[in-house]
Amino acid sequence: MAKTTPTEFIRQVRAETAKVVWPNWKETRMTAIMVVIMTAMLGLFFFTIDAFFDAIVNLLLNLAK
């Protein structure tokens, strides 16, 4: 494997970074909004599932008394 000098490495990093397509503000904003919405939906989903299983466990524990 050929050794790369630090200068060549920096040149390669700059060349690869130039190929990156950065999102614009509209795309960034929409992605952030979607993340917040999905996080809220998943939080509500898991809260509901947790409350359901909590009710089942409490019912079973009360039957065992």
Biopython code that builds the backbone (N, CA, C, O; Angstrom):
import numpy as np
from Bio.PDB.StructureBuilder import StructureBuilder

atoms = [
    (1, "MET", "N", (0.847, -1.169, 0.000)),
    (1, "MET", "CA", (0.000, 0.000, 0.000)),
    (1, "MET", "C", (0.900, 1.243, 0.000)),
    (1, "MET", "O", (1.852, 1.332, 0.775)),
    (2, "ALA", "N", (0.587, 2.185, -0.869)),
    (2, "ALA", "CA", (1.385, 3.402, -1.003)),
    (2, "ALA", "C", (1.126, 4.323, 0.181)),
    (2, "ALA", "O", (-0.003, 4.452, 0.654)),
    (3, "LYS", "N", (2.191, 4.958, 0.649)),
    (3, "LYS", "CA", (2.044, 5.913, 1.748)),
    (3, "LYS", "C", (1.604, 7.255, 1.193)),
    (3, "LYS", "O", (2.045, 7.681, 0.126)),
    (4, "THR", "N", (0.718, 7.919, 1.945)),
    (4, "THR", "CA", (0.212, 9.220, 1.546)),
    (4, "THR", "C", (0.803, 10.273, 2.466)),
    (4, "THR", "O", (0.789, 10.128, 3.689)),
    (5, "THR", "N", (1.316, 11.319, 1.873)),
    (5, "THR", "CA", (1.873, 12.400, 2.680)),
    (5, "THR", "C", (0.732, 13.225, 3.268)),
    (5, "THR", "O", (-0.377, 13.215, 2.734)),
    (6, "PRO", "N", (0.990, 13.928, 4.346)),
    (6, "PRO", "CA", (-0.060, 14.764, 4.935)),
    (6, "PRO", "C", (-0.624, 15.785, 3.942)),
    (6, "PRO", "O", (-1.823, 16.060, 3.957)),
    (7, "THR", "N", (0.217, 16.341, 3.093)),
    (7, "THR", "CA", (-0.246, 17.311, 2.101)),
    (7, "THR", "C", (-1.191, 16.653, 1.102)),
    (7, "THR", "O", (-2.230, 17.215, 0.758)),
    (8, "GLU", "N", (-0.827, 15.466, 0.641)),
    (8, "GLU", "CA", (-1.682, 14.743, -0.300)),
    (8, "GLU", "C", (-3.001, 14.349, 0.370)),
    (8, "GLU", "O", (-4.062, 14.395, -0.252)),
    (9, "PHE", "N", (-2.921, 13.966, 1.632)),
    (9, "PHE", "CA", (-4.129, 13.607, 2.371)),
    (9, "PHE", "C", (-5.082, 14.803, 2.454)),
    (9, "PHE", "O", (-6.281, 14.656, 2.216)),
    (10, "ILE", "N", (-4.562, 15.969, 2.787)),
    (10, "ILE", "CA", (-5.392, 17.183, 2.881)),
    (10, "ILE", "C", (-6.004, 17.497, 1.510)),
    (10, "ILE", "O", (-7.172, 17.877, 1.431)),
    (11, "ARG", "N", (-5.242, 17.347, 0.455)),
    (11, "ARG", "CA", (-5.731, 17.606, -0.896)),
    (11, "ARG", "C", (-6.877, 16.636, -1.234)),
    (11, "ARG", "O", (-7.874, 17.042, -1.831)),
    (12, "GLN", "N", (-6.737, 15.360, -0.854)),
    (12, "GLN", "CA", (-7.786, 14.371, -1.105)),
    (12, "GLN", "C", (-9.044, 14.670, -0.287)),
    (12, "GLN", "O", (-10.163, 14.516, -0.777)),
    (13, "VAL", "N", (-8.851, 15.093, 0.952)),
    (13, "VAL", "CA", (-9.992, 15.435, 1.802)),
    (13, "VAL", "C", (-10.756, 16.609, 1.203)),
    (13, "VAL", "O", (-11.986, 16.586, 1.165)),
    (14, "ARG", "N", (-10.060, 17.617, 0.742)),
    (14, "ARG", "CA", (-10.721, 18.780, 0.120)),
    (14, "ARG", "C", (-11.466, 18.373, -1.147)),
    (14, "ARG", "O", (-12.566, 18.859, -1.412)),
    (15, "ALA", "N", (-10.865, 17.484, -1.924)),
    (15, "ALA", "CA", (-11.507, 17.033, -3.160)),
    (15, "ALA", "C", (-12.785, 16.252, -2.855)),
    (15, "ALA", "O", (-13.795, 16.428, -3.537)),
    (16, "GLU", "N", (-12.748, 15.403, -1.850)),
    (16, "GLU", "CA", (-13.939, 14.631, -1.485)),
    (16, "GLU", "C", (-15.003, 15.525, -0.861)),
    (16, "GLU", "O", (-16.193, 15.338, -1.117)),
    (17, "THR", "N", (-14.595, 16.491, -0.049)),
    (17, "THR", "CA", (-15.551, 17.410, 0.570)),
    (17, "THR", "C", (-16.247, 18.258, -0.484)),
    (17, "THR", "O", (-17.414, 18.614, -0.319)),
    (18, "ALA", "N", (-15.552, 18.582, -1.556)),
    (18, "ALA", "CA", (-16.160, 19.370, -2.628)),
    (18, "ALA", "C", (-17.271, 18.596, -3.339)),
    (18, "ALA", "O", (-18.157, 19.205, -3.938)),
    (19, "LYS", "N", (-17.236, 17.253, -3.279)),
    (19, "LYS", "CA", (-18.254, 16.426, -3.926)),
    (19, "LYS", "C", (-19.538, 16.326, -3.104)),
    (19, "LYS", "O", (-20.576, 15.908, -3.619)),
    (20, "VAL", "N", (-19.471, 16.707, -1.836)),
    (20, "VAL", "CA", (-20.641, 16.585, -0.955)),
    (20, "VAL", "C", (-21.713, 17.580, -1.379)),
    (20, "VAL", "O", (-21.428, 18.750, -1.637)),
    (21, "VAL", "N", (-22.955, 17.095, -1.446)),
    (21, "VAL", "CA", (-24.082, 17.967, -1.768)),
    (21, "VAL", "C", (-24.755, 18.323, -0.449)),
    (21, "VAL", "O", (-25.380, 17.475, 0.188)),
    (22, "TRP", "N", (-24.624, 19.576, -0.048)),
    (22, "TRP", "CA", (-25.166, 20.016, 1.225)),
    (22, "TRP", "C", (-26.632, 20.414, 1.055)),
    (22, "TRP", "O", (-26.994, 21.007, 0.038)),
    (23, "PRO", "N", (-27.481, 20.096, 2.039)),
    (23, "PRO", "CA", (-28.896, 20.472, 1.926)),
    (23, "PRO", "C", (-29.076, 21.979, 2.101)),
    (23, "PRO", "O", (-28.298, 22.639, 2.790)),
    (24, "ASN", "N", (-30.117, 22.502, 1.461)),
    (24, "ASN", "CA", (-30.399, 23.926, 1.645)),
    (24, "ASN", "C", (-31.245, 24.091, 2.907)),
    (24, "ASN", "O", (-31.604, 23.103, 3.548)),
    (25, "TRP", "N", (-31.565, 25.340, 3.267)),
    (25, "TRP", "CA", (-32.290, 25.595, 4.514)),
    (25, "TRP", "C", (-33.679, 24.994, 4.501)),
    (25, "TRP", "O", (-34.154, 24.522, 5.534)),
    (26, "LYS", "N", (-34.346, 25.001, 3.347)),
    (26, "LYS", "CA", (-35.689, 24.430, 3.271)),
    (26, "LYS", "C", (-35.653, 22.932, 3.561)),
    (26, "LYS", "O", (-36.480, 22.428, 4.321)),
    (27, "GLU", "N", (-34.704, 22.219, 2.962)),
    (27, "GLU", "CA", (-34.566, 20.787, 3.203)),
    (27, "GLU", "C", (-34.216, 20.503, 4.661)),
    (27, "GLU", "O", (-34.739, 19.564, 5.262)),
    (28, "THR", "N", (-33.339, 21.308, 5.218)),
    (28, "THR", "CA", (-32.946, 21.127, 6.615)),
    (28, "THR", "C", (-34.135, 21.352, 7.539)),
    (28, "THR", "O", (-34.353, 20.579, 8.473)),
    (29, "ARG", "N", (-34.900, 22.400, 7.285)),
    (29, "ARG", "CA", (-36.072, 22.717, 8.105)),
    (29, "ARG", "C", (-37.105, 21.598, 8.018)),
    (29, "ARG", "O", (-37.638, 21.166, 9.040)),
    (30, "MET", "N", (-37.395, 21.121, 6.796)),
    (30, "MET", "CA", (-38.383, 20.060, 6.617)),
    (30, "MET", "C", (-37.929, 18.768, 7.299)),
    (30, "MET", "O", (-38.741, 18.074, 7.911)),
    (31, "THR", "N", (-36.660, 18.448, 7.201)),
    (31, "THR", "CA", (-36.144, 17.247, 7.853)),
    (31, "THR", "C", (-36.262, 17.369, 9.365)),
    (31, "THR", "O", (-36.648, 16.409, 10.032)),
    (32, "ALA", "N", (-35.940, 18.523, 9.911)),
    (32, "ALA", "CA", (-36.039, 18.734, 11.355)),
    (32, "ALA", "C", (-37.488, 18.617, 11.825)),
    (32, "ALA", "O", (-37.759, 18.029, 12.872)),
    (33, "ILE", "N", (-38.413, 19.175, 11.052)),
    (33, "ILE", "CA", (-39.837, 19.080, 11.412)),
    (33, "ILE", "C", (-40.292, 17.617, 11.377)),
    (33, "ILE", "O", (-41.020, 17.174, 12.266)),
    (34, "MET", "N", (-39.872, 16.877, 10.371)),
    (34, "MET", "CA", (-40.248, 15.467, 10.282)),
    (34, "MET", "C", (-39.674, 14.663, 11.447)),
    (34, "MET", "O", (-40.335, 13.763, 11.964)),
    (35, "VAL", "N", (-38.459, 14.981, 11.858)),
    (35, "VAL", "CA", (-37.853, 14.291, 12.999)),
    (35, "VAL", "C", (-38.660, 14.567, 14.263)),
    (35, "VAL", "O", (-38.920, 13.648, 15.040)),
    (36, "VAL", "N", (-39.060, 15.820, 14.481)),
    (36, "VAL", "CA", (-39.854, 16.164, 15.664)),
    (36, "VAL", "C", (-41.207, 15.454, 15.631)),
    (36, "VAL", "O", (-41.648, 14.921, 16.649)),
    (37, "ILE", "N", (-41.872, 15.440, 14.470)),
    (37, "ILE", "CA", (-43.170, 14.773, 14.349)),
    (37, "ILE", "C", (-43.040, 13.270, 14.602)),
    (37, "ILE", "O", (-43.827, 12.699, 15.357)),
    (38, "MET", "N", (-42.066, 12.638, 13.984)),
    (38, "MET", "CA", (-41.894, 11.191, 14.163)),
    (38, "MET", "C", (-41.517, 10.850, 15.599)),
    (38, "MET", "O", (-41.966, 9.835, 16.130)),
    (39, "THR", "N", (-40.702, 11.680, 16.229)),
    (39, "THR", "CA", (-40.332, 11.450, 17.624)),
    (39, "THR", "C", (-41.556, 11.542, 18.522)),
    (39, "THR", "O", (-41.729, 10.720, 19.422)),
    (40, "ALA", "N", (-42.405, 12.534, 18.286)),
    (40, "ALA", "CA", (-43.629, 12.679, 19.074)),
    (40, "ALA", "C", (-44.559, 11.489, 18.849)),
    (40, "ALA", "O", (-45.141, 10.971, 19.802)),
    (41, "MET", "N", (-44.704, 11.052, 17.599)),
    (41, "MET", "CA", (-45.575, 9.912, 17.308)),
    (41, "MET", "C", (-45.058, 8.637, 17.967)),
    (41, "MET", "O", (-45.836, 7.873, 18.539)),
    (42, "LEU", "N", (-43.761, 8.407, 17.891)),
    (42, "LEU", "CA", (-43.191, 7.217, 18.525)),
    (42, "LEU", "C", (-43.302, 7.300, 20.042)),
    (42, "LEU", "O", (-43.557, 6.290, 20.698)),
    (43, "GLY", "N", (-43.114, 8.483, 20.604)),
    (43, "GLY", "CA", (-43.277, 8.653, 22.046)),
    (43, "GLY", "C", (-44.691, 8.330, 22.477)),
    (43, "GLY", "O", (-44.894, 7.644, 23.479)),
    (44, "LEU", "N", (-45.670, 8.816, 21.736)),
    (44, "LEU", "CA", (-47.072, 8.531, 22.042)),
    (44, "LEU", "C", (-47.375, 7.037, 21.877)),
    (44, "LEU", "O", (-48.079, 6.448, 22.697)),
    (45, "PHE", "N", (-46.845, 6.436, 20.825)),
    (45, "PHE", "CA", (-47.042, 5.003, 20.594)),
    (45, "PHE", "C", (-46.493, 4.180, 21.756)),
    (45, "PHE", "O", (-47.191, 3.323, 22.297)),
    (46, "PHE", "N", (-45.247, 4.438, 22.138)),
    (46, "PHE", "CA", (-44.643, 3.656, 23.213)),
    (46, "PHE", "C", (-45.289, 3.945, 24.563)),
    (46, "PHE", "O", (-45.375, 3.050, 25.404)),
    (47, "PHE", "N", (-45.743, 5.173, 24.788)),
    (47, "PHE", "CA", (-46.477, 5.489, 26.008)),
    (47, "PHE", "C", (-47.759, 4.671, 26.068)),
    (47, "PHE", "O", (-48.097, 4.129, 27.120)),
    (48, "THR", "N", (-48.481, 4.575, 24.947)),
    (48, "THR", "CA", (-49.727, 3.811, 24.885)),
    (48, "THR", "C", (-49.473, 2.324, 25.138)),
    (48, "THR", "O", (-50.183, 1.690, 25.918)),
    (49, "ILE", "N", (-48.468, 1.782, 24.482)),
    (49, "ILE", "CA", (-48.131, 0.364, 24.670)),
    (49, "ILE", "C", (-47.728, 0.109, 26.116)),
    (49, "ILE", "O", (-48.143, -0.889, 26.705)),
    (50, "ASP", "N", (-46.928, 0.993, 26.692)),
    (50, "ASP", "CA", (-46.494, 0.842, 28.077)),
    (50, "ASP", "C", (-47.690, 0.907, 29.030)),
    (50, "ASP", "O", (-47.770, 0.108, 29.963)),
    (51, "ALA", "N", (-48.607, 1.831, 28.815)),
    (51, "ALA", "CA", (-49.793, 1.938, 29.667)),
    (51, "ALA", "C", (-50.658, 0.683, 29.534)),
    (51, "ALA", "O", (-51.218, 0.214, 30.525)),
    (52, "PHE", "N", (-50.773, 0.139, 28.326)),
    (52, "PHE", "CA", (-51.547, -1.071, 28.100)),
    (52, "PHE", "C", (-50.950, -2.249, 28.874)),
    (52, "PHE", "O", (-51.669, -2.957, 29.578)),
    (53, "PHE", "N", (-49.643, -2.459, 28.744)),
    (53, "PHE", "CA", (-49.000, -3.558, 29.463)),
    (53, "PHE", "C", (-49.024, -3.338, 30.975)),
    (53, "PHE", "O", (-49.130, -4.299, 31.736)),
    (54, "ASP", "N", (-48.925, -2.092, 31.413)),
    (54, "ASP", "CA", (-49.021, -1.785, 32.835)),
    (54, "ASP", "C", (-50.396, -2.189, 33.367)),
    (54, "ASP", "O", (-50.498, -2.762, 34.452)),
    (55, "ALA", "N", (-51.443, -1.895, 32.612)),
    (55, "ALA", "CA", (-52.797, -2.262, 33.028)),
    (55, "ALA", "C", (-52.938, -3.783, 33.093)),
    (55, "ALA", "O", (-53.550, -4.308, 34.024)),
    (56, "ILE", "N", (-52.382, -4.487, 32.123)),
    (56, "ILE", "CA", (-52.461, -5.957, 32.125)),
    (56, "ILE", "C", (-51.728, -6.532, 33.329)),
    (56, "ILE", "O", (-52.255, -7.407, 34.016)),
    (57, "VAL", "N", (-50.521, -6.048, 33.588)),
    (57, "VAL", "CA", (-49.744, -6.553, 34.716)),
    (57, "VAL", "C", (-50.461, -6.258, 36.031)),
    (57, "VAL", "O", (-50.527, -7.127, 36.900)),
    (58, "ASN", "N", (-50.997, -5.053, 36.191)),
    (58, "ASN", "CA", (-51.721, -4.730, 37.416)),
    (58, "ASN", "C", (-52.964, -5.598, 37.564)),
    (58, "ASN", "O", (-53.282, -6.023, 38.675)),
    (59, "LEU", "N", (-53.672, -5.871, 36.479)),
    (59, "LEU", "CA", (-54.840, -6.746, 36.531)),
    (59, "LEU", "C", (-54.439, -8.146, 36.990)),
    (59, "LEU", "O", (-55.088, -8.735, 37.854)),
    (60, "LEU", "N", (-53.366, -8.672, 36.405)),
    (60, "LEU", "CA", (-52.905, -10.010, 36.775)),
    (60, "LEU", "C", (-52.431, -10.062, 38.222)),
    (60, "LEU", "O", (-52.680, -11.044, 38.921)),
    (61, "LEU", "N", (-51.754, -9.017, 38.674)),
    (61, "LEU", "CA", (-51.289, -8.993, 40.057)),
    (61, "LEU", "C", (-52.446, -8.895, 41.036)),
    (61, "LEU", "O", (-52.406, -9.493, 42.111)),
    (62, "ASN", "N", (-53.489, -8.133, 40.663)),
    (62, "ASN", "CA", (-54.657, -8.031, 41.522)),
    (62, "ASN", "C", (-55.438, -9.357, 41.553)),
    (62, "ASN", "O", (-56.028, -9.689, 42.582)),
    (63, "LEU", "N", (-55.453, -10.101, 40.475)),
    (63, "LEU", "CA", (-56.104, -11.409, 40.459)),
    (63, "LEU", "C", (-55.369, -12.424, 41.325)),
    (63, "LEU", "O", (-55.975, -13.348, 41.867)),
    (64, "ALA", "N", (-54.054, -12.242, 41.448)),
    (64, "ALA", "CA", (-53.232, -13.182, 42.217)),
    (64, "ALA", "C", (-53.362, -12.956, 43.720)),
    (64, "ALA", "O", (-52.927, -13.807, 44.495)),
    (65, "LYS", "N", (-53.935, -11.859, 44.153)),
    (65, "LYS", "CA", (-54.059, -11.565, 45.586)),
    (65, "LYS", "C", (-55.079, -12.426, 46.240)),
    (65, "LYS", "O", (-55.307, -12.308, 47.444)),
]
sb = StructureBuilder()
sb.init_structure("model")
sb.init_model(0)
sb.init_chain("A")
sb.init_seg("    ")
for serial, (resi, resn, name, xyz) in enumerate(atoms, 1):
    if name == "N":
        sb.init_residue(resn, " ", resi, " ")
    sb.init_atom(name, np.array(xyz, "f"), 0.0, 1.0, " ", f" {name:<3s}", serial, name[0])
structure = sb.get_structure()
